[in-house]
Amino acid sequence: MYLHLGSAEEEISFSFERLFMKYPEIVLKKIGDNEALLDRIIWGFLNNRYYGSKNPSIDGDNQYIVNDTIQPKPVLNSENCEEIFFETNPMLKEISVDYKDQISYILTGAKKELGFN
């Protein structure tokens, strides 16, 4: 995250969510119940996974601009949010008991942003 200080605010969230998906237990252990950081994960998740668990505009750890003429279809919605969340990193299911409150906060916040009441 420090590498992106001074970047567009949303880039920090995009990067932080990719870091979270790569090392979920380390990130959750480190941030605890810090809602500001959990909110960054939510924002990054919504944007990085808008086109599914494998975002076509992300190659490894890098995001790149997609050709405007060939736009993928958005797939993330409040009904499949949890499925895509766990599909992106199956290890999250294994640690969900230990980090139940944080994972619930992320999923609830994401679904709320996607219009789930």
N, C-alpha and C positions, 0 to 999 in steps of 0.2 A: 504494500500500500504506500510505503514511503517513496517508492520509485515513481509513483504517479502524483505526488503532491505538486500542485501547480497545474496539473492537467485538468481537463474538464471534469467536473464533480462526478458525473456518472461513470467515468472510466475507472474510478477507484472502486465503485460497486461492481462493475463488470469483472475487474481483476480479482476482487476479493471473493466473489462467488466461484470463480474458477479455482482459486486456491482452496476454498472450502470443499468443493467437490473432489479435489485431488487428495486433500488431507482432512477429512471431516472431523475425525476425533481430536486431532491436534488443535484445530481451529476452535471447536466447541469448548474444549477444555480451557483454552487460553482466554476466550472472550467471556466465558461464564454467562451471566444474564444481562450483559450490556446490550440494552435494546437498540442503541444507536448502531452498533455493529451488526446485530441481528437484522435490523432494517436494511442495512447495506446488502446483506446476503439476499434478502427478499427482493430488493430492487434489481440486483444482478441476476438472480434466478429468473425473474419475470422477463428480463431482456435477453439474457443468454439462451434461455430455453423456450422462447416464444415459438420457435419452429420445431420444437421437440427436444428430446434428450440429447440428440446429436445435432447441434446447430450447424447448418451448412456454411455459415460465415465464420466459423471458428475452426482453425487448423492447429491442433495441439494447444499451445498456450496463447496463440496469437489470433486476434480478430482482424478480419480484413473486409474491405468494401465489396459488396456483392454487385454484380452487373445488374443495373436497373431494369434491363429488358427481361431478365429471367428471375422473377421474384418467387421464392418458395412460399407455400401456403402456411399461414399461421396455424398452429395446432394446439397450443396451450390454452386451456380454459379452466374454469373452476371445477368442472367435473373430472378432468383428467390430470389436474395439477399434482395430486399426491402420487399418482402412477408415474408421471414423468420425473418427479423429484427423486423417487426411489430407483427408477430405471437409469437415471443419470449416474448414480453411484449406489449400487446394491449394498455396499458396506453400511450405508446409513440404516438399513433394517437391522443389522447386527448390533449396532450401538444405540438404537432408538430407545431401549429401556433405560440406559444410563443417561441419556440426553433427551428424555421425553419432553420436558418442558420447553427446551430450546427448539426442538424439531416441531413441536406443536405450535409454538409462536411463529416460526417461519411459515409453516403450511397455512395457518389461520390468516396470517397477514397477506400471503400470496393470494389465497382464495378471495379475501376481501377486496383486494385490488382488482381481481378478475371479475368482480361483480357477484360473488356468492354471498348470500345473506344468511 
